[in-house]
């Protein structure tokens, strides 16, 4: 019998000392639970993704020293540890098996992903050989993440005699990712006939969120173990005579719970790991800033969040009343700073230059930029990070102001469509009252001029979001989108807006990715671009 402990833990990129200590803590807990081996996530030693740290020779030397330290201190249990490796002048994404203080075997990742948010061919070379190591009498094959997403590496391990497949992963989440992971691992099991354990990283790293969600499938592709999402966990799987069993089987999450959990973890780790003292949020009385405030409070605690309402002459009394009620419900620090005096000063300064010109979006944008200046000033004074409140729908079509509502350090709902914003707001209120009903049901408005609503400038969000998803996430042409039944005039308008807003998106803060394609690492369109879409 082999008892495998699955360490779903939150590694911090570059914190080699901290990650070693965390692995040793997991090892001690696993040993106490009777485990013979501890399985860690991909690149657990250094955190994932280390990006261009992997171009530094000194980084590999530091990782090698940390691995030696880990091996010397691990007692009474075998470890399978993910780490970067420099070997004979070549760099690999590797996993080392440590037993009795010795490095028993090394596996080097064969399949290197170079799509979506992954760029591993920039840093690593592919391994070529299977790694099968005997632990407590059981022949264990090792794979790393992308190795199981296509045929080859798992089959190689099976041909080398593996009785069970142990897979180290750093697989970032997006909505629906669980089903994809189970499907691809089931494909490998169908090809090899052996059970497999999938150990995944948990935690936020810049725009990526790793959801954990580690699991195990038996040789018949049945789910035998699942760890919870978005939290650290240690699970145990027993392997006896070709069969696996486990007492860990976490419930699945709804799509809303999954998205909200990713946002909370992303904010907590971005602010916590980066060393900021808390969060600053500009409240508007609208649903986007309301949802962002909820996420921040749930991530950090009310005592670390400061909300600021900055009314203009166009701000409705309802917006002020709803924001005050939300503050009462959540208990965060709150201030109101009227921007009318600043607006008047700007108008006086610019009147000679604007003489004879009609008022337009220029004056609207000045309001947003005044608010951005106030928030950034407070950030400088307090050490708290400004969280921006723009959603994916707005980011797609440029319905946002550079150096205004885009000013800040982290874009919490940057990858959340407006239609999902509403669903998440309803979901958050099922946990505890937080967002007043008025905020959810009133027509969305930037309140930068009298009686303004978003639909003065944009199609209904149901249509807008469908067009953006088809064009941006699915790479469908305008012709195909129109053929699918979406209004041609709206398609033409949205695609045009999406393309001309690229210069804004390049200057936007990094934000949490929860869809299969966000406006970040996996969206790399040229700003200067004369390509004509297919209509």
C-alpha positions as a Python dict, from the first residue, in 0.01 Angstrom:
ca = {
    (1, 'X'): (0, 0, 0),
    (2, 'X'): (116, 352, -84),
    (3, 'X'): (-38, 656, 88),
    (4, 'X'): (11, 974, -114),
    (5, 'X'): (-38, 1318, 41),
    (6, 'X'): (-144, 1587, -205),
    (7, 'X'): (-17, 1931, -99),
    (8, 'X'): (-237, 2198, -253),
    (9, 'X'): (-59, 2504, -116),
    (10, 'X'): (-2, 2871, -192),
    (11, 'X'): (354, 2926, -312),
    (12, 'X'): (487, 3280, -355),
    (13, 'X'): (700, 3354, -660),
    (14, 'X'): (1062, 3410, -561),
    (15, 'X'): (1014, 3337, -190),
    (16, 'X'): (1241, 3033, -190),
    (17, 'X'): (1289, 3030, 187),
    (18, 'X'): (919, 3068, 258),
    (19, 'X'): (823, 2803, 6),
    (20, 'X'): (1073, 2555, 150),
    (21, 'X'): (929, 2611, 498),
    (22, 'X'): (576, 2563, 367),
    (23, 'X'): (670, 2236, 194),
    (24, 'X'): (831, 2113, 515),
    (25, 'X'): (515, 2201, 710),
    (26, 'X'): (307, 2005, 459),
    (27, 'X'): (553, 1716, 483),
    (28, 'X'): (526, 1706, 862),
    (29, 'X'): (147, 1705, 844),
    (30, 'X'): (153, 1439, 571),
    (31, 'X'): (390, 1222, 774),
    (32, 'X'): (165, 1254, 1077),
    (33, 'X'): (-121, 1136, 856),
    (34, 'X'): (65, 822, 762),
    (35, 'X'): (169, 927, 410),
    (36, 'X'): (471, 771, 243),
    (37, 'X'): (512, 1050, -15),
    (38, 'X'): (417, 1416, -49),
    (39, 'X'): (321, 1544, -396),
    (40, 'X'): (364, 1919, -450),
    (41, 'X'): (251, 2148, -735),
    (42, 'X'): (450, 2247, -1043),
    (43, 'X'): (748, 2473, -963),
    (44, 'X'): (638, 2470, -597),
    (45, 'X'): (988, 2559, -484),
    (46, 'X'): (994, 2897, -659),
    (47, 'X'): (628, 2970, -735),
    (48, 'X'): (458, 2990, -1073),
    (49, 'X'): (507, 3161, -1312),
    (50, 'X'): (851, 3305, -1235),
    (51, 'X'): (861, 3457, -1585),
    (52, 'X'): (1192, 3628, -1670),
    (53, 'X'): (1348, 3534, -1338),
    (54, 'X'): (1407, 3216, -1536),
    (55, 'X'): (1651, 3405, -1760),
    (56, 'X'): (1882, 3472, -1464),
    (57, 'X'): (2157, 3216, -1396),
    (58, 'X'): (2165, 3325, -1031),
    (59, 'X'): (1798, 3229, -994),
    (60, 'X'): (1876, 2869, -1089),
    (61, 'X'): (2166, 2864, -843),
    (62, 'X'): (1940, 2993, -566),
    (63, 'X'): (1676, 2731, -649),
    (64, 'X'): (1941, 2456, -641),
    (65, 'X'): (2054, 2570, -294),
    (66, 'X'): (1692, 2576, -172),
    (67, 'X'): (1637, 2224, -306),
    (68, 'X'): (1950, 2102, -125),
    (69, 'X'): (1825, 2263, 197),
    (70, 'X'): (1486, 2096, 155),
    (71, 'X'): (1643, 1755, 93),
    (72, 'X'): (1865, 1785, 399),
    (73, 'X'): (1572, 1869, 627),
    (74, 'X'): (1302, 1632, 501),
    (75, 'X'): (1277, 1326, 723),
    (76, 'X'): (1063, 1016, 724),
    (77, 'X'): (869, 1089, 406),
    (78, 'X'): (950, 1106, 35),
    (79, 'X'): (891, 1435, -147),
    (80, 'X'): (813, 1509, -511),
    (81, 'X'): (903, 1875, -556),
    (82, 'X'): (861, 2094, -862),
    (83, 'X'): (1144, 2337, -940),
    (84, 'X'): (1340, 2497, -1224),
    (85, 'X'): (1661, 2312, -1305),
    (86, 'X'): (1980, 2402, -1490),
    (87, 'X'): (2148, 2081, -1604),
    (88, 'X'): (2454, 2060, -1828),
    (89, 'X'): (2386, 2402, -1977),
    (90, 'X'): (2014, 2337, -2037),
    (91, 'X'): (1714, 2467, -1841),
    (92, 'X'): (1415, 2250, -1751),
    (93, 'X'): (1083, 2261, -1574),
    (94, 'X'): (1160, 1971, -1340),
    (95, 'X'): (1041, 1761, -1050),
    (96, 'X'): (1282, 1591, -812),
    (97, 'X'): (1203, 1289, -597),
    (98, 'X'): (1368, 1321, -255),
    (99, 'X'): (1389, 1023, -21),
    (100, 'X'): (1602, 977, 292),
    (101, 'X'): (1777, 1306, 227),
    (102, 'X'): (1882, 1199, -121),
    (103, 'X'): (1769, 1312, -467),
    (104, 'X'): (1644, 981, -595),
    (105, 'X'): (1528, 1084, -946),
    (106, 'X'): (1458, 1388, -1163),
    (107, 'X'): (1179, 1424, -1418),
    (108, 'X'): (1197, 1696, -1683),
    (109, 'X'): (872, 1821, -1834),
    (110, 'X'): (822, 1701, -2190),
    (111, 'X'): (528, 1912, -2313),
    (112, 'X'): (596, 2286, -2285),
    (113, 'X'): (284, 2502, -2331),
    (114, 'X'): (317, 2814, -2542),
    (115, 'X'): (-43, 2930, -2567),
    (116, 'X'): (-297, 3132, -2366),
    (117, 'X'): (-101, 3271, -2068),
    (118, 'X'): (185, 3022, -2099),
    (119, 'X'): (526, 3101, -2246),
    (120, 'X'): (739, 2806, -2133),
    (121, 'X'): (932, 2763, -2457),
    (122, 'X'): (1084, 3103, -2386),
    (123, 'X'): (1254, 2957, -2081),
    (124, 'X'): (1278, 2579, -2091),
    (125, 'X'): (1386, 2292, -2309),
    (126, 'X'): (1177, 1978, -2332),
    (127, 'X'): (1271, 1667, -2145),
    (128, 'X'): (1273, 1342, -2338),
    (129, 'X'): (1260, 1058, -2087),
    (130, 'X'): (1000, 901, -1863),
    (131, 'X'): (1056, 898, -1488),
    (132, 'X'): (925, 603, -1290),
    (133, 'X'): (1032, 575, -928),
    (134, 'X'): (947, 302, -675),
    (135, 'X'): (798, 436, -352),
    (136, 'X'): (699, 190, -78),
    (137, 'X'): (692, -84, -340),
    (138, 'X'): (475, 102, -594),
    (139, 'X'): (611, 217, -931),
    (140, 'X'): (507, 582, -968),
    (141, 'X'): (524, 772, -1296),
    (142, 'X'): (568, 1150, -1286),
    (143, 'X'): (423, 1406, -1526),
    (144, 'X'): (403, 1785, -1509),
    (145, 'X'): (87, 1976, -1607),
    (146, 'X'): (84, 2011, -1988),
    (147, 'X'): (224, 1658, -2017),
    (148, 'X'): (-129, 1525, -1963),
    (149, 'X'): (-305, 1768, -2195),
    (150, 'X'): (-199, 1571, -2501),
    (151, 'X'): (-87, 1218, -2574),
    (152, 'X'): (273, 1106, -2524),
    (153, 'X'): (423, 1171, -2184),
    (154, 'X'): (173, 970, -1977),
    (155, 'X'): (193, 679, -2217),
    (156, 'X'): (572, 692, -2195),
    (157, 'X'): (552, 660, -1816),
    (158, 'X'): (315, 366, -1844),
    (159, 'X'): (542, 191, -2092),
    (160, 'X'): (826, 238, -1844),
    (161, 'X'): (628, 42, -1585),
    (162, 'X'): (426, 303, -1394),
    (163, 'X'): (136, 169, -1188),
    (164, 'X'): (4, 514, -1100),
    (165, 'X'): (58, 862, -1248),
    (166, 'X'): (146, 1154, -1020),
    (167, 'X'): (98, 1492, -1189),
    (168, 'X'): (235, 1824, -1062),
    (169, 'X'): (35, 2124, -1187),
    (170, 'X'): (22, 2502, -1192),
    (171, 'X'): (-302, 2534, -1385),
    (172, 'X'): (-466, 2879, -1358),
    (173, 'X'): (-841, 2884, -1333),
    (174, 'X'): (-1102, 3013, -1569),
    (175, 'X'): (-1472, 2944, -1562),
    (176, 'X'): (-1533, 2583, -1664),
    (177, 'X'): (-1169, 2477, -1624),
    (178, 'X'): (-1252, 2189, -1387),
    (179, 'X'): (-1439, 1998, -1656),
    (180, 'X'): (-1150, 2045, -1899),
    (181, 'X'): (-895, 1911, -1651),
    (182, 'X'): (-1101, 1604, -1567),
    (183, 'X'): (-1160, 1535, -1936),
    (184, 'X'): (-792, 1548, -2035),
    (185, 'X'): (-679, 1338, -1740),
    (186, 'X'): (-952, 1085, -1819),
    (187, 'X'): (-813, 1068, -2174),
    (188, 'X'): (-468, 980, -2038),
    (189, 'X'): (-616, 717, -1811),
    (190, 'X'): (-812, 567, -2099),
    (191, 'X'): (-485, 536, -2291),
    (192, 'X'): (-279, 393, -2004),
    (193, 'X'): (-525, 206, -1783),
    (194, 'X'): (-366, 338, -1462),
    (195, 'X'): (-506, 582, -1202),
    (196, 'X'): (-377, 938, -1177),
    (197, 'X'): (-348, 1211, -914),
    (198, 'X'): (-359, 1576, -1017),
    (199, 'X'): (-199, 1813, -762),
    (200, 'X'): (-261, 2179, -843),
    (201, 'X'): (-126, 2507, -710),
    (202, 'X'): (-354, 2747, -523),
    (203, 'X'): (-311, 3125, -491),
    (204, 'X'): (-302, 3452, -681),
    (205, 'X'): (-6, 3565, -890),
    (206, 'X'): (-55, 3898, -1066),
    (207, 'X'): (-342, 3845, -1311),
    (208, 'X'): (-354, 3468, -1263),
    (209, 'X'): (-546, 3281, -996),
    (210, 'X'): (-466, 2917, -926),
    (211, 'X'): (-771, 2751, -780),
    (212, 'X'): (-630, 2430, -635),
    (213, 'X'): (-914, 2189, -719),
    (214, 'X'): (-671, 1895, -700),
    (215, 'X'): (-830, 1559, -778),
    (216, 'X'): (-771, 1191, -846),
    (217, 'X'): (-928, 951, -1096),
    (218, 'X'): (-916, 574, -1070),
    (219, 'X'): (-830, 341, -1356),
    (220, 'X'): (-1193, 351, -1472),
    (221, 'X'): (-1186, 732, -1478),
    (222, 'X'): (-1408, 768, -1171),
    (223, 'X'): (-1350, 1064, -939),
    (224, 'X'): (-1205, 941, -608),
    (225, 'X'): (-1065, 1261, -456),
    (226, 'X'): (-1123, 1634, -494),
    (227, 'X'): (-982, 1911, -275),
    (228, 'X'): (-1168, 2241, -231),
    (229, 'X'): (-1112, 2542, -453),
    (230, 'X'): (-928, 2860, -356),
    (231, 'X'): (-793, 2733, -21),
    (232, 'X'): (-484, 2546, 87),
    (233, 'X'): (-555, 2180, 160),
    (234, 'X'): (-379, 1852, 219),
    (235, 'X'): (-549, 1542, 84),
    (236, 'X'): (-462, 1174, 118),
    (237, 'X'): (-500, 904, -148),
    (238, 'X'): (-437, 535, -77),
    (239, 'X'): (-316, 306, -356),
    (240, 'X'): (-368, -65, -297),
    (241, 'X'): (-336, -333, -567),
    (242, 'X'): (-417, -96, -853),
    (243, 'X'): (-708, 77, -680),
    (244, 'X'): (-717, 424, -522),
    (245, 'X'): (-939, 558, -247),
    (246, 'X'): (-971, 879, -48),
    (247, 'X'): (-1188, 1045, 216),
    (248, 'X'): (-1157, 1389, 49),
    (249, 'X'): (-1437, 1480, -191),
    (250, 'X'): (-1517, 1852, -190),
    (251, 'X'): (-1838, 1983, -338),
    (252, 'X'): (-1843, 2150, -677),
    (253, 'X'): (-1904, 2525, -688),
    (254, 'X'): (-2161, 2716, -890),
    (255, 'X'): (-2020, 2939, -1162),
    (256, 'X'): (-2095, 3246, -952),
    (257, 'X'): (-1924, 3101, -645),
    (258, 'X'): (-1625, 3003, -858),
    (259, 'X'): (-1589, 3348, -1014),
    (260, 'X'): (-1633, 3526, -682),
    (261, 'X'): (-1384, 3298, -509),
    (262, 'X'): (-1125, 3369, -777),
    (263, 'X'): (-1170, 3745, -739),
    (264, 'X'): (-1138, 3732, -360),
    (265, 'X'): (-824, 3517, -369),
    (266, 'X'): (-673, 3730, -647),
    (267, 'X'): (-716, 4051, -448),
    (268, 'X'): (-598, 3898, -119),
    (269, 'X'): (-275, 3764, -268),
    (270, 'X'): (-196, 4060, -494),
    (271, 'X'): (-219, 4305, -204),
    (272, 'X'): (-81, 4070, 60),
    (273, 'X'): (214, 3933, -135),
    (274, 'X'): (303, 4279, -271),
    (275, 'X'): (306, 4436, 76),
    (276, 'X'): (36, 4701, 44),
    (277, 'X'): (-140, 4811, 363),
    (278, 'X'): (-492, 4774, 227),
    (279, 'X'): (-724, 4889, -49),
    (280, 'X'): (-877, 5218, -162),
    (281, 'X'): (-1194, 5218, -373),
    (282, 'X'): (-1382, 5505, -533),
    (283, 'X'): (-1753, 5442, -479),
    (284, 'X'): (-1997, 5577, -736),
    (285, 'X'): (-2329, 5435, -625),
    (286, 'X'): (-2309, 5197, -922),
    (287, 'X'): (-2292, 4821, -933),
    (288, 'X'): (-1930, 4786, -1048),
    (289, 'X'): (-1779, 4975, -754),
    (290, 'X'): (-2025, 4803, -520),
    (291, 'X'): (-1911, 4457, -629),
    (292, 'X'): (-1545, 4562, -612),
    (293, 'X'): (-1595, 4686, -257),
    (294, 'X'): (-1752, 4354, -155),
    (295, 'X'): (-1462, 4158, -302),
    (296, 'X'): (-1208, 4379, -123),
    (297, 'X'): (-1382, 4344, 213),
    (298, 'X'): (-1412, 3966, 177),
    (299, 'X'): (-1047, 3943, 71),
    (300, 'X'): (-885, 4175, 324),
    (301, 'X'): (-1131, 4248, 603),
    (302, 'X'): (-1329, 4568, 648),
    (303, 'X'): (-1053, 4727, 857),
    (304, 'X'): (-814, 4731, 561),
    (305, 'X'): (-1055, 4890, 310),
    (306, 'X'): (-1121, 5260, 262),
    (307, 'X'): (-1409, 5371, 38),
    (308, 'X'): (-1432, 5725, -96),
    (309, 'X'): (-1741, 5880, -254),
    (310, 'X'): (-1662, 6181, -475),
    (311, 'X'): (-1994, 6334, -583),
    (312, 'X'): (-2021, 6584, -865),
    (313, 'X'): (-2319, 6810, -941),
    (314, 'X'): (-2451, 6523, -1158),
    (315, 'X'): (-2441, 6260, -883),
    (316, 'X'): (-2793, 6153, -791),
    (317, 'X'): (-2900, 6162, -428),
    (318, 'X'): (-2988, 5794, -473),
    (319, 'X'): (-2621, 5720, -543),
    (320, 'X'): (-2516, 5888, -219),
    (321, 'X'): (-2789, 5719, -17),
    (322, 'X'): (-2712, 5372, -156),
    (323, 'X'): (-2338, 5412, -101),
    (324, 'X'): (-2394, 5519, 261),
    (325, 'X'): (-2621, 5220, 319),
    (326, 'X'): (-2362, 4985, 174),
    (327, 'X'): (-2095, 5132, 400),
    (328, 'X'): (-2325, 5075, 699),
    (329, 'X'): (-2370, 4710, 597),
    (330, 'X'): (-1999, 4642, 541),
    (331, 'X'): (-1845, 4861, 809),
    (332, 'X'): (-1552, 5004, 613),
    (333, 'X'): (-1387, 5342, 655),
    (334, 'X'): (-1570, 5596, 441),
    (335, 'X'): (-1521, 5955, 326),
    (336, 'X'): (-1705, 6191, 94),
    (337, 'X'): (-1512, 6449, -107),
    (338, 'X'): (-1717, 6672, -336),
    (339, 'X'): (-1541, 6747, -664),
    (340, 'X'): (-1745, 7051, -766),
    (341, 'X'): (-1475, 7297, -646),
    (342, 'X'): (-1210, 7119, -851),
    (343, 'X'): (-1442, 7113, -1154),
    (344, 'X'): (-1492, 7488, -1123),
    (345, 'X'): (-1118, 7548, -1098),
    (346, 'X'): (-1050, 7338, -1407),
    (347, 'X'): (-1325, 7522, -1596),
    (348, 'X'): (-1171, 7859, -1506),
    (349, 'X'): (-826, 7743, -1610),
    (350, 'X'): (-943, 7600, -1943),
    (351, 'X'): (-1209, 7856, -2039),
    (352, 'X'): (-969, 8066, -2249),
    (353, 'X'): (-861, 7759, -2445),
    (354, 'X'): (-1213, 7611, -2479),
    (355, 'X'): (-1380, 7938, -2576),
    (356, 'X'): (-1641, 7888, -2847),
    (357, 'X'): (-1625, 7507, -2825),
    (358, 'X'): (-1927, 7303, -2712),
    (359, 'X'): (-1915, 7088, -2399),
    (360, 'X'): (-1852, 6720, -2477),
    (361, 'X'): (-1678, 6416, -2330),
    (362, 'X'): (-1380, 6639, -2247),
    (363, 'X'): (-1561, 6782, -1947),
    (364, 'X'): (-1688, 6437, -1852),
    (365, 'X'): (-1336, 6295, -1856),
    (366, 'X'): (-1206, 6581, -1639),
    (367, 'X'): (-1445, 6466, -1365),
    (368, 'X'): (-1309, 6111, -1383),
    (369, 'X'): (-952, 6240, -1374),
    (370, 'X'): (-1018, 6459, -1071),
    (371, 'X'): (-1142, 6150, -890),
    (372, 'X'): (-839, 5953, -1004),
    (373, 'X'): (-608, 6223, -866),
    (374, 'X'): (-782, 6219, -530),
    (375, 'X'): (-760, 5841, -498),
    (376, 'X'): (-394, 5832, -598),
    (377, 'X'): (-312, 6107, -349),
    (378, 'X'): (-478, 5906, -72),
    (379, 'X'): (-289, 5597, -189),
    (380, 'X'): (44, 5779, -167),
    (381, 'X'): (-33, 5901, 185),
    (382, 'X'): (-168, 5576, 328),
    (383, 'X'): (19, 5300, 144),
    (384, 'X'): (-311, 5146, 34),
    (385, 'X'): (-358, 5030, -323),
    (386, 'X'): (-629, 5180, -543),
    (387, 'X'): (-854, 4910, -686),
    (388, 'X'): (-1013, 5015, -1013),
    (389, 'X'): (-1373, 4922, -1082),
    (390, 'X'): (-1406, 4886, -1462),
    (391, 'X'): (-1550, 4564, -1600),
    (392, 'X'): (-1461, 4361, -1910),
    (393, 'X'): (-1747, 4501, -2118),
    (394, 'X'): (-1624, 4856, -2062),
    (395, 'X'): (-1261, 4761, -2111),
    (396, 'X'): (-1346, 4598, -2443),
    (397, 'X'): (-1506, 4905, -2599),
    (398, 'X'): (-1303, 5175, -2425),
    (399, 'X'): (-1591, 5296, -2207),
    (400, 'X'): (-1337, 5413, -1951),
    (401, 'X'): (-1113, 5716, -1897),
    (402, 'X'): (-736, 5704, -1908),
    (403, 'X'): (-591, 5853, -1586),
    (404, 'X'): (-947, 5870, -1452),
    (405, 'X'): (-1146, 5562, -1356),
    (406, 'X'): (-856, 5357, -1502),
    (407, 'X'): (-613, 5511, -1250),
    (408, 'X'): (-509, 5256, -991),
    (409, 'X'): (-294, 4955, -917),
    (410, 'X'): (-517, 4652, -967),
    (411, 'X'): (-827, 4597, -1181),
    (412, 'X'): (-1043, 4357, -981),
    (413, 'X'): (-1328, 4296, -1231),
    (414, 'X'): (-1130, 4363, -1550),
    (415, 'X'): (-1226, 4017, -1682),
    (416, 'X'): (-1587, 4017, -1558),
    (417, 'X'): (-1856, 4094, -1815),
    (418, 'X'): (-2124, 4339, -1705),
    (419, 'X'): (-2389, 4067, -1723),
    (420, 'X'): (-2178, 3858, -1484),
    (421, 'X'): (-2132, 4160, -1256),
    (422, 'X'): (-2506, 4153, -1194),
    (423, 'X'): (-2506, 3779, -1127),
    (424, 'X'): (-2214, 3809, -885),
    (425, 'X'): (-2385, 4094, -703),
    (426, 'X'): (-2695, 3881, -650),
    (427, 'X'): (-2471, 3592, -540),
    (428, 'X'): (-2284, 3808, -287),
    (429, 'X'): (-2613, 3914, -131),
    (430, 'X'): (-2702, 3549, -73),
    (431, 'X'): (-2399, 3523, 156),
    (432, 'X'): (-2495, 3830, 362),
    (433, 'X'): (-2668, 4160, 281),
    (434, 'X'): (-2416, 4395, 123),
    (435, 'X'): (-2536, 4562, -198),
    (436, 'X'): (-2860, 4764, -174),
    (437, 'X'): (-3126, 4651, -419),
    (438, 'X'): (-3142, 4999, -575),
    (439, 'X'): (-2784, 4961, -697),
    (440, 'X'): (-2868, 4634, -870),
    (441, 'X'): (-3196, 4735, -1037),
    (442, 'X'): (-3129, 5093, -1147),
    (443, 'X'): (-3007, 5156, -1506),
    (444, 'X'): (-2624, 5177, -1511),
    (445, 'X'): (-2483, 5528, -1550),
    (446, 'X'): (-2146, 5701, -1530),
    (447, 'X'): (-2329, 6013, -1398),
    (448, 'X'): (-2101, 6252, -1582),
    (449, 'X'): (-2386, 6457, -1730),
    (450, 'X'): (-2759, 6496, -1662),
    (451, 'X'): (-2980, 6187, -1711),
    (452, 'X'): (-2694, 5981, -1854),
    (453, 'X'): (-2716, 5604, -1891),
    (454, 'X'): (-2468, 5354, -2036),
    (455, 'X'): (-2711, 5262, -2311),
    (456, 'X'): (-2690, 5615, -2450),
    (457, 'X'): (-2350, 5509, -2584),
    (458, 'X'): (-2356, 5128, -2588),
    (459, 'X'): (-2583, 4844, -2698),
    (460, 'X'): (-2766, 4654, -2423),
    (461, 'X'): (-2508, 4462, -2222),
    (462, 'X'): (-2656, 4123, -2315),
    (463, 'X'): (-2580, 4200, -2680),
    (464, 'X'): (-2250, 4376, -2614),
    (465, 'X'): (-2115, 4090, -2403),
    (466, 'X'): (-2216, 3827, -2658),
    (467, 'X'): (-2036, 4017, -2935),
    (468, 'X'): (-1720, 4071, -2730),
    (469, 'X'): (-1708, 3707, -2622),
    (470, 'X'): (-1749, 3582, -2978),
    (471, 'X'): (-1491, 3821, -3126),
    (472, 'X'): (-1237, 3837, -2845),
    (473, 'X'): (-1251, 3495, -2676),
    (474, 'X'): (-1359, 3276, -2969),
    (475, 'X'): (-1183, 3463, -3255),
    (476, 'X'): (-1499, 3462, -3464),
    (477, 'X'): (-1521, 3709, -3751),
    (478, 'X'): (-1790, 3979, -3763),
    (479, 'X'): (-1949, 3786, -4050),
    (480, 'X'): (-1981, 3476, -3833),
    (481, 'X'): (-2114, 3677, -3539),
    (482, 'X'): (-2381, 3839, -3754),
    (483, 'X'): (-2472, 3502, -3905),
    (484, 'X'): (-2524, 3371, -3551),
    (485, 'X'): (-2807, 3621, -3512),
    (486, 'X'): (-2656, 3927, -3344),
    (487, 'X'): (-2759, 4267, -3491),
    (488, 'X'): (-2525, 4375, -3769),
    (489, 'X'): (-2523, 4741, -3667),
    (490, 'X'): (-2426, 4651, -3312),
    (491, 'X'): (-2160, 4406, -3431),
    (492, 'X'): (-2000, 4667, -3653),
    (493, 'X'): (-2009, 4925, -3378),
    (494, 'X'): (-1871, 4702, -3102),
    (495, 'X'): (-1591, 4556, -3315),
    (496, 'X'): (-1485, 4903, -3422),
    (497, 'X'): (-1484, 5026, -3061),
    (498, 'X'): (-1295, 4719, -2944),
    (499, 'X'): (-1021, 4770, -3199),
    (500, 'X'): (-967, 5142, -3144),
    (501, 'X'): (-953, 5102, -2764),
    (502, 'X'): (-635, 4892, -2770),
    (503, 'X'): (-414, 5187, -2673),
    (504, 'X'): (-622, 5232, -2356),
    (505, 'X'): (-604, 4866, -2257),
    (506, 'X'): (-224, 4867, -2289),
    (507, 'X'): (-217, 5134, -2018),
    (508, 'X'): (-469, 4972, -1786),
    (509, 'X'): (-372, 4810, -1455),
    (510, 'X'): (-317, 4437, -1440),
    (511, 'X'): (-639, 4259, -1346),
    (512, 'X'): (-768, 3919, -1245),
    (513, 'X'): (-828, 3670, -1527),
    (514, 'X'): (-1133, 3444, -1487),
    (515, 'X'): (-1228, 3367, -1848),
    (516, 'X'): (-1048, 3161, -2110),
    (517, 'X'): (-907, 3482, -2256),
    (518, 'X'): (-861, 3808, -2073),
    (519, 'X'): (-720, 4146, -2171),
    (520, 'X'): (-377, 4057, -2037),
    (521, 'X'): (-106, 3801, -2106),
    (522, 'X'): (-318, 3614, -2361),
    (523, 'X'): (-436, 3920, -2560),
    (524, 'X'): (-153, 4065, -2770),
    (525, 'X'): (-302, 4273, -3049),
    (526, 'X'): (-108, 4555, -3215),
    (527, 'X'): (-213, 4908, -3125),
    (528, 'X'): (-130, 5040, -3470),
    (529, 'X'): (-332, 4808, -3690),
    (530, 'X'): (-503, 4845, -4027),
    (531, 'X'): (-637, 4492, -4066),
    (532, 'X'): (-992, 4493, -4209),
    (533, 'X'): (-1221, 4235, -4049),
    (534, 'X'): (-1427, 3993, -4256),
    (535, 'X'): (-1787, 4110, -4298),
}
